Each structure stands twice: as C-alpha cells, then as structure tokens.
Amino acid sequence: MSDDILNRLEKVYGAKDRAALEQEYAAWAKRYDGDVMALGYTPHALVAGMAARYLPAGEGPLLDCGAGTGLVAVLLYAFGLRDLVALDMSDAMLAVAKSRGVYRDCVQGVLGERLPFDDASFAAVVGAGTFTAGHAPGDSFHEMTRVLRPGGVMVVGLRGDGDHAKRYLDCLTVLTEAGKLTHLADSTPCPAFLLSAEEAHVLTVVKVFRRTGA
C-alpha cells in the first residue's frame, strides 16, 4: 500500500480545525477516488446498499451528507434513487461530485451547523465516512432529523471498532429516546479498508433509522 495514500489519509483525519480540514480536502479532491479505491474503502457501498434496502426506487429527494466526490450517489443512482442532493463543506470535493451528473443539486454546507434546507425536506438522509474523528460532530444528527420528513429514513456509517462511535451513538440515543427516530437495523461490522493491512483494525457499521412524529 502506498505510503503517500496513507499520509494523505492521516493528514485529513489529523486536521486540527475546520479550516485545516477544508484545506486538506481541497488538496485531496482530485486524488480522493483513486486513493479510497486503492484502500478498498467499503462505507460508501454499505451505506448505499442499506439505503436502497429501506427506500424504494424512485423515492426522494435524498440528501447525501458529507457527499465528498459523490461515490455514494453513483451507487444510489444505480439502485434507482435518482432525486439526489449533495451537501459538503468542501467546494473542491463538490466540484468533483457535480461532474458525475447524478445530483440535481450540490449545496455547500457544514454538518454541525444549521443546514440550508426547510423542515421535512427529504425522504432520506445518508452519510458515509463523515461521522468520524475530526469530521462532523454528533449533534449533526439533530439537523439531519429536522430536514427528514416523517416516515423518512436516515442511514449513517459509523466506526464499528472500539469506542470511536460513542459520541455519535449517544446523540442517536437522545433522538430515539425523544421519539424523533426509531432504530430499524444495523449492518454487520465490516472492515472499512479491505485492501490495507495497516488499517485492517478499522471496522465500519451502518445504522438505519426512521423519522417518527410530525
């Protein structure tokens, strides 16, 4: 495995603040797809597959949170989910996502802040590779729930090893106990980087929720 790829990965996950994270993603945007494919990165496919399982083809609109270069959307589109909106903080990553031609809109926005959408705007919200160290905070789920219509589906990928996902799980528990989300399913934990011996310890799990209430 290329040391250069792992170095780029470490720079992104080691970013100290939002400005540094945006800078790293801007530098990484054109190499991102090749790097994650070389690592055998699985969360994109797992999130897309679980979303397709719980959302009928043709249903929409669907918000892809932390869309990056749009790898999740390519798979969602293949599953028949065509009304797709990308949200990402990085203009450079969104530029690549837009070039794929699968989104009807690409919107710059930051998870953890108020999202630029009305209440109950989406039939589904998804996020892969976003809810991890140095990235979107756990309270992002409150805004994601706000923009999700009653009966809509939330599909998120989290770390499945150690206690890395605890702060995210705690926030999801708050929303379920408040009656805003109902937990539907979890995937089996899966290696996040199938082709990287150095990252073999990293697991991913996908969790699915349904929006309850009005």
C-alpha positions, 0 to 999 in steps of 0.5 A: 500500500502506498505510503503517500495514500496513507499520509494523505489519509492521516493528514485529513483525519489529523486536521486540527480545525475546520479550516485545516480540514477544508484545506486538506480536502481541497488538496485531496479532491482530485486524488480522493477516488483513486486513493479510497479505491486503492484502500478498498474503502467499503462505507460508501457501498454499505451505506448505499446498499442499506439505503436502497434496502429501506427506500424504494426506487424512485423515492426522494429527494435524498440528501447525501451528507458529507457527499465528498466526490459523490461515490455514494450517489453513483451507487444510489443512482444505480439502485434507482434513487435518482432525486439526489442532493449533495451537501459538503463543506468542501467546494473542491470535493463538490466540484468533483461530485457535480461532474458525475451528473447524478445530483440535481443539486450540490449545496455547500454546507457544514454538518454541525451547523444549521443546514440550508434546507426547510423542515421535512425536506427529504425522504432520506438522509445518508452519510458515509465516512463523515461521522468520524474523528475530526469530521462532523460532530454528533449533534449533526444528527439533530439537523439531519432529523429536522430536514427528514420528513416523517416516515423518512429514513436516515442511514449513517456509517459509523466506526464499528471498532472500539469506542470511536462511535460513542459520541455519535451513538449517544446523540442517536440515543437522545433522538430515539429516546425523544421519539424523533427516530426509531432504530430499524437495523444495523449492518454487520461490522465490516472492515472499512479498508479491505485492501490495507493491512495497516488499517485492517483494525478499522471496522465500519457499521451502518445504522438505519433509522426512521423519522417518527412524529410530525 
